[in-house]
Amino acid sequence: MSTVDRLRAAGCVFAEDEAALLHEAAVSPEHLEELVAQRVSGLPLEHVVGWAEFCGQRITITKGVFVPRHRTELLVDLATDLNPGTVVDMCCGSGAIGAVLRQRLPKASVYAADIDPVAVACARKNLTNVFEGDLFDALPRELQKHIDVVVANVPYVPTDDIRFMPPEARDFEARVALNGGTDGLDVLRRVAEQAAYWLKPGGHLMSETSTRQAHDALAAFTQAGLTATVVTSEDATAIVGILPA
Ligand SMILES: C[S@@+](CC[C@H](N)C(=O)[O-])C[C@H]1O[C@@H](n2cnc3c(N)ncnc32)[C@H](O)[C@@H]1O
């Protein structure tokens, strides 16, 4: 059976495209067999080939790490438009957001942080200044009150909804990358509360959310003292907050 047929039989919708990428990634026929077997077993394509395309850039992705979604490109565009001098990719996962911002904003100082050591090791393959720890605790203290923009694509799936996610996410991305607590907003609330101590006056915090959660996410930003709005574009929803000057 050809690679395309095996992928199609396993339920891969874009079997031709995936087969081409697996052939490109393989260094030998044995390696190709290994890669196809991994994909057929359900491993996300990005984990099999070791990279994902995000904002036109190839981002290294290691197994277990959250695969950046195209809808998150909205956050990158919003942050780019602000032309920040200092920007933090909070809850960075692979560091996809920070890596694109570093490329788009060569004069900016870009920092990134994540609590998951596997994600931190992956992000360090994509950018420098990556710190490990719980939210802002990970960052150097001297950044307090010196950050222009925090981009935080936090986990926001309600705990009980994780079981309804596609198996590729549910079974192969770290639980800490998905689980947002009972209503999905636990981490977002903590980021919003802490951001006031780290942003410059007039600085911005932006987070992705879902349409369903947008009302409560907006309230969380407002309660944390930020002047906040909801921004939508195609399938993406973001909350953008400004710390009053
Ligand atoms: C939805 S993923 C987003 C990853 C990346 N920003 C992206 O868009 O591809 C959320 C990330 O938040 C991290 N995370 C979860 N809780 C955290 C915490 N308390 N402090 C720092 N990072 C956290 C997870 O390890 C995961 O990498």
The ligand as an SDF file (V2000), in Angstrom:
LIG
                    3D

 27 29  0  0  0  0  0  0  0  0999 V2000
   -2.4940   26.6610   24.8330 C   0  0  0  0  0  0  0  0  0  0  0  0
   -0.7770   26.3670   25.0850 S   0  0  0  0  0  0  0  0  0  0  0  0
   -0.1390   27.7330   24.1260 C   0  0  0  0  0  0  0  0  0  0  0  0
    1.2960   27.5960   23.7270 C   0  0  0  0  0  0  0  0  0  0  0  0
    1.7850   28.7160   22.7930 C   0  0  0  0  0  0  0  0  0  0  0  0
    1.6080   30.0190   23.3940 N   0  0  0  0  0  0  0  0  0  0  0  0
    1.0580   28.6550   21.4600 C   0  0  0  0  0  0  0  0  0  0  0  0
    0.1940   29.4840   21.2010 O   0  0  0  0  0  0  0  0  0  0  0  0
    1.3820   27.7550   20.6630 O   0  0  0  0  0  0  0  0  0  0  0  0
   -0.6080   26.9320   26.7620 C   0  0  0  0  0  0  0  0  0  0  0  0
    0.7890   26.8370   27.3740 C   0  0  0  0  0  0  0  0  0  0  0  0
    0.6820   27.3680   28.7080 O   0  0  0  0  0  0  0  0  0  0  0  0
    1.5820   26.6820   29.5460 C   0  0  0  0  0  0  0  0  0  0  0  0
    1.1590   26.8880   30.9350 N   0  0  0  0  0  0  0  0  0  0  0  0
    0.0830   26.3610   31.5640 C   0  0  0  0  0  0  0  0  0  0  0  0
    0.0180   26.8180   32.8330 N   0  0  0  0  0  0  0  0  0  0  0  0
    1.0660   27.6620   33.0020 C   0  0  0  0  0  0  0  0  0  0  0  0
    1.5390   28.4440   34.0990 C   0  0  0  0  0  0  0  0  0  0  0  0
    0.9060   28.4510   35.2700 N   0  0  0  0  0  0  0  0  0  0  0  0
    2.6610   29.1910   33.9250 N   0  0  0  0  0  0  0  0  0  0  0  0
    3.3090   29.1900   32.7200 C   0  0  0  0  0  0  0  0  0  0  0  0
    2.9180   28.4550   31.6580 N   0  0  0  0  0  0  0  0  0  0  0  0
    1.8010   27.7100   31.7930 C   0  0  0  0  0  0  0  0  0  0  0  0
    1.5100   25.2520   29.0460 C   0  0  0  0  0  0  0  0  0  0  0  0
    2.6260   24.5080   29.4440 O   0  0  0  0  0  0  0  0  0  0  0  0
    1.3920   25.4620   27.5170 C   0  0  0  0  0  0  0  0  0  0  0  0
    2.6580   25.4170   26.9150 O   0  0  0  0  0  0  0  0  0  0  0  0
  1  2  1  0
  2  3  1  0
  2 10  1  0
  3  4  1  0
  4  5  1  0
  5  6  1  0
  5  7  1  0
  7  8  2  0
  7  9  1  0
 10 11  1  0
 11 12  1  0
 11 26  1  0
 12 13  1  0
 13 14  1  0
 13 24  1  0
 14 15  1  0
 14 23  1  0
 15 16  2  0
 16 17  1  0
 17 18  1  0
 17 23  2  0
 18 19  1  0
 18 20  2  0
 20 21  1  0
 21 22  2  0
 22 23  1  0
 24 25  1  0
 24 26  1  0
 26 27  1  0
M  CHG  2   2   1   9  -1
M  END
$$$$
